[in-house]
Amino acid sequence: MALIKAEQVAAWLQTLPGTPVGAVLLFGESYLCRKSLALVEKALLAGGGELHLIEGEGEDHQSTFNKLATFSLFGGRQVFRITDSELLAASTECSRLWDKVSKAKTAGQEDGIRRALLAFVRGAGLEPEEEALSGLTAAEWRQHFDFDRPGESLDWTRPYLRAMAEQGSQSRSSGDAAGERLAALLAQGLPPQNVLIFLSGSVDKRKKLYRYLKEHATVIDCSVPEGSGAQAQRAQLPILQHIVRDTLKAGGKKMAPELVALLLERVGFHPAAVENELWKLMLSVGNEPLITREALDELVGRSKEEAVYALSDPVGRGDLPEALGVLARLFEDGVFPLIPLAILRNAVRKMLLFRALMAGGEAGLSPQSRYADFQNRLASLRERADLKKLLDGHPYALYTQFTAAAKLPLPRLLAWMRLLLQAELRLKNSAIPPELVLHWLLTAMLPPKTGAQTAGSALPSALAKSTARIKIQPEPASFVRP
């Protein structure tokens, strides 16, 4: 029925009263998806009803279909939200699903292996049969999963898949077949009070279910080109400007165009951070109608620089309690979850760069270099075109990262980069609360000190239980903590 962008959601919602909704698909940039989703769910449930949450990974499709087709005994809308449905997942994500299988196998988690294997097989439209994986040639594997077949023998998957087949897992429709059944169910029409919402980071637009939703349902495209190139920035700028206009209007404030441009330059393409920083600025000026340059320099410029140093410094020193404390303060200030992640990623990259410079010897840096000598060397390094952007920031903050890099083993720094990638994928593609993901990241990165509490016990008991429940597993100790 409609393919709309995130900024058109409010206008579309005006047409909802008295109109059967059926199904809605939201996909793309996580912040825009969440904002659009909040508006849609608020409008749908304005007259009362219930929201049902379904995780797409390992979902029992038949159970979901039965719920969608059932008339509710209660009044109000029944909204069923499926997060990251396998029925719409892009085939390029099969490698990520296989990573989950490998991690569960390494950790010896039987339930995790079964769930991950089922999601992997069904994600490619295959049935969980004994030789579904071990019997595939390299060419067939590439055709189904779009990445190279692992070099190891896959005979170990046979008992798991055989058990799934014997238990009737094949009746839980998989792949395109399940998508076609759902499309047929939607075509027949759901009970008037039932609404299906798909929320996904990315979708495979070649799938029949997506094509059906595009033609007969409402698809909200929140995708935005990534990167810092000119073409990407041209697509990103109108979205950020739209957020600025809406936020300023909600706060009853005004801001000069040149200050808006400066704000966006400092924050970058982080929609949630732009909104949060604007609210901080509006609150800081009190009853004044205009946001001034002084307020912008005082809050945004300083807070960004302090956040970079405050979080990267304890991580470099291996101080887990302080790092968790800084993270808690950042969340209290409403910082967008991807910003602490970006701070840590940039810090680790710089540590790896310093290790390379020390190993090469051409920069004149050694683990014993003092701050004054480091400053002199830094000035010459910044003259190199390939290092200028990598070595931005305050010299002392860089020096703390340099000294940390000199003490940290290279395998640990490399392991940190892998953990950061895992955390980013979970922040963008799962419903796990960001606080839990970033707490897990810090406890996985920083080993406990001798005689101190373990990283898990240093967390509040409720948080530790929640982390265990969602089954986020760090890398094996031999890899993470060499």
Sequence and secondary structure as in RCSB ss.txt:
>XXXX:A:sequence
MALIKAEQVAAWLQTLPGTPVGAVLLFGESYLCRKSLALVEKALLAGGGELHLIEGEGEDHQSTFNKLATFSLFG
GRQVFRITDSELLAASTECSRLWDKVSKAKTAGQEDGIRRALLAFVRGAGLEPEEEALSGLTAAEWRQHFDFDRP
GESLDWTRPYLRAMAEQGSQSRSSGDAAGERLAALLAQGLPPQNVLIFLSGSVDKRKKLYRYLKEHATVIDCSVP
EGSGAQAQRAQLPILQHIVRDTLKAGGKKMAPELVALLLERVGFHPAAVENELWKLMLSVGNEPLITREALDELV
GRSKEEAVYALSDPVGRGDLPEALGVLARLFEDGVFPLIPLAILRNAVRKMLLFRALMAGGEAGLSPQSRYADFQ
NRLASLRERADLKKLLDGHPYALYTQFTAAAKLPLPRLLAWMRLLLQAELRLKNSAIPPELVLHWLLTAMLPPKT
GAQTAGSALPSALAKSTARIKIQPEPASFVRP
>XXXX:A:secstr
 EEEEGGGHHHHHTT TTS   EEEEEESHHHHHHHHHHHHHHHTTT EEEEEEESTT  HHHHHHHHHS  SSS
SEEEEEEES TTT  GGGHHHHHHHHHHHHHHT HHHHHHHHHHHHHHTT    TTTTTT  HHHHHHHHSS   
SS  GGGHHHHHHHHHTTGGGS  HHHHHHHHHHHHHH   TTEEEEEEES   TTSHHHHHHHHHSEEEEE   
 SSSHHHHHHHHHHHHHHHHHHHHHHT EE HHHHHHHHHHH S HHHHHHHHHHHHHHTTT SEE HHHHIIII
IHHHHHHHHHHHHHHHHT HHHHHHHHHHHHHTT  THHHHHHHHHHHHHHHHHHHHHHH TT   TT  HHHHH
HHHHHHTTSTTTTTTT S HHHHHHHHHHHHHS HHHHHHHHHHHHHHHHHHHH  S HHHHHHHHHHHHS   T
TS  HHHHS HHHHHHHHHTT     HHHH  
